[in-house]
Amino acid sequence: MTALLAQSLVTPSLGLIVWKTIAFLLFLGILYWLGWEPITKAMQEREEEIESSIARAEEALAEAKEIQKKNKKERRQAEQKAQEILREARESAEELREEEEAKTRRKIQQMKEQAQAEIEREKQAALQELRDEVADLAIQAARKIVEEDLDRDRHRELVRDAIEDFPTN
């Protein structure tokens, strides 16, 4: 019996086709009447949400690109500023080095001039001492000449001896 019932459901008959069509159309009517508006509304809301998300994503992408562009520009400016600071530091260091060299040269020149002045003073003192000594020797030679009554040859000999006694420096 069940086989017969199962076979009658599977075998197409005109009455069954009509009832199935009526049931299907009734189901579609109820679905349209009760569910079509909420389904389409939910689909529309979902579509609007997706479009809104895409728009926000595009805006975020554009903003990110702008920020990236701005960061790139600022990085370039920072690099240029760093190069400028390095250049200025090098120039300052070079100026400082030149100033120090000039100060050192001036100090060396000043010390050289002081040394030359000291040498000149010592030289003048030595020359004065030498003059004083020559004067003393001349006085001693004159005293010897006066003490000894000498003839002309003896006088020349004493002067020659006195001259030879002078230091050669």
Solvent accessible surface area in square Angstrom, and as a share of the most:
residue,aa,sasa,rsa
1,M,189,0.84
2,T,109,0.63
3,A,76,0.59
4,L,127,0.63
5,L,113,0.56
6,A,54,0.42
7,Q,115,0.51
8,S,60,0.38
9,L,106,0.53
10,V,123,0.71
11,T,69,0.40
12,P,105,0.66
13,S,56,0.36
14,L,144,0.72
15,G,42,0.40
16,L,44,0.22
17,I,90,0.45
18,V,69,0.40
19,W,173,0.61
20,K,115,0.49
21,T,67,0.39
22,I,83,0.42
23,A,59,0.46
24,F,120,0.50
25,L,105,0.52
26,L,114,0.57
27,F,122,0.51
28,L,74,0.37
29,G,39,0.38
30,I,85,0.43
31,L,68,0.34
32,Y,142,0.54
33,W,195,0.68
34,L,110,0.55
35,G,14,0.13
36,W,131,0.46
37,E,130,0.58
38,P,74,0.47
39,I,86,0.44
40,T,51,0.30
41,K,118,0.50
42,A,57,0.44
43,M,130,0.58
44,Q,113,0.50
45,E,94,0.42
46,R,137,0.50
47,E,99,0.44
48,E,106,0.47
49,E,98,0.44
50,I,77,0.39
51,E,99,0.44
52,S,45,0.29
53,S,45,0.29
54,I,93,0.47
55,A,44,0.34
56,R,145,0.53
57,A,60,0.46
58,E,107,0.48
59,E,117,0.52
60,A,60,0.46
61,L,101,0.50
62,A,61,0.48
63,E,108,0.48
64,A,53,0.41
65,K,121,0.51
66,E,108,0.48
67,I,87,0.44
68,Q,124,0.55
69,K,138,0.59
70,K,117,0.50
71,N,82,0.42
72,K,102,0.43
73,K,114,0.48
74,E,83,0.37
75,R,137,0.50
76,R,120,0.44
77,Q,94,0.42
78,A,59,0.46
79,E,90,0.40
80,Q,119,0.53
81,K,131,0.55
82,A,48,0.37
83,Q,116,0.51
84,E,81,0.36
85,I,97,0.49
86,L,85,0.42
87,R,121,0.44
88,E,81,0.37
89,A,54,0.42
90,R,158,0.58
91,E,84,0.38
92,S,65,0.42
93,A,61,0.47
94,E,71,0.32
95,E,104,0.47
96,L,105,0.52
97,R,116,0.42
98,E,89,0.40
99,E,96,0.43
100,E,83,0.37
101,E,62,0.28
102,A,33,0.26
103,K,94,0.40
104,T,72,0.42
105,R,153,0.56
106,R,146,0.53
107,K,127,0.54
108,I,100,0.51
109,Q,89,0.40
110,Q,101,0.45
111,M,127,0.57
112,K,108,0.46
113,E,92,0.41
114,Q,108,0.48
115,A,50,0.39
116,Q,101,0.45
117,A,43,0.33
118,E,75,0.34
119,I,116,0.59
120,E,82,0.37
121,R,139,0.51
122,E,105,0.47
123,K,110,0.47
124,Q,84,0.37
125,A,59,0.46
126,A,59,0.46
127,L,62,0.31
128,Q,89,0.40
129,E,117,0.52
130,L,56,0.28
131,R,133,0.49
132,D,72,0.37
133,E,82,0.37
134,V,55,0.32
135,A,48,0.37
136,D,78,0.40
137,L,50,0.25
138,A,55,0.43
139,I,99,0.50
140,Q,93,0.41
141,A,21,0.16
142,A,49,0.38
143,R,136,0.50
144,K,109,0.46
145,I,40,0.20
146,V,121,0.69
147,E,125,0.56
148,E,73,0.33
149,D,147,0.76
150,L,46,0.23
151,D,91,0.47
152,R,175,0.64
153,D,105,0.54
154,R,88,0.32
155,H,71,0.31
156,R,127,0.46
157,E,79,0.36
158,L,28,0.14
159,V,57,0.33
160,R,138,0.50
161,D,64,0.33
162,A,22,0.17
163,I,103,0.52
164,E,129,0.58
165,D,105,0.55
166,F,54,0.23
167,P,73,0.46
168,T,139,0.81
169,N,168,0.86
